């Protein structure tokens, strides 16, 4: 594992932001710009190149060289899969809070501040999760997506109601739960499985006004996603049964279907048009 870093000499505040990237040269700069515009000062930015074959690494280096005012760390993990890149990034975190961000998602300027507020409000909160909206959503549709998610979260707080693009954690809780690690869960829906573990260390907080603007690139995901009956079972089971669901029920099914996290690198699910709404 090779590591390079660009250190500005600025003492980090309370936040680190991890952005794993595989072949994201067309999107990474805009995402990083949204992180640099955060109202929370001095967040450490950790960029993890997951063995990209395009110009992603060059973009990372250009970002670091043009941002002497911010601490930026560039890491490499050649093991295929976002889980591995996240594991490498999490190991480098030295701050109280950590936000896991996707390389093709835009974050409002108060994104980290809202997550910090949610976790500062109660020290039993282990994580603050954001809902995803699309850039071209109408004001009503954005409101609907966020409030629908908040309602679902109020009914089942110890389940995942957002994707991996919108997760922020107390670093201590994330590490206590084992973090993202292929040795614990190498399969798809890792962003839901980790909620099962983190929820054992503290509460998962949601707010309708905490959101980010997610990518519209992902279309049909049948080869990398769980099936309807699996999702329904997850949604209706109490948290006390989630260990059974993931490790006894879902794991052998995912193994049989070869539903590994690294499948996301194939990108045959990628679409040029926005996927139809599930609302």
Secondary structure as UniProt FT lines:
FT   STRAND          3..6
FT   STRAND          15..21
FT   TURN            25..27
FT   HELIX           28..36
FT   TURN            41..42
FT   STRAND          44..49
FT   HELIX           56..65
FT   TURN            68..69
FT   STRAND          72..76
FT   HELIX           82..91
FT   STRAND          97..102
FT   TURN            103..104
FT   TURN            109..110
FT   HELIX           111..120
FT   TURN            123..124
FT   STRAND          125..133
FT   TURN            135..136
FT   HELIX           139..155
FT   TURN            157..158
FT   HELIX           164..166
FT   STRAND          167..170
FT   HELIX           171..176
FT   TURN            177..178
FT   TURN            182..184
FT   HELIX           190..198
FT   TURN            199..201
FT   STRAND          203..213
FT   TURN            222..224
FT   HELIX           228..236
FT   HELIX           239..241
FT   HELIX           242..243
FT   HELIX           244..250
FT   HELIX           251..257
FT   HELIX           261..265
FT   TURN            268..269
//
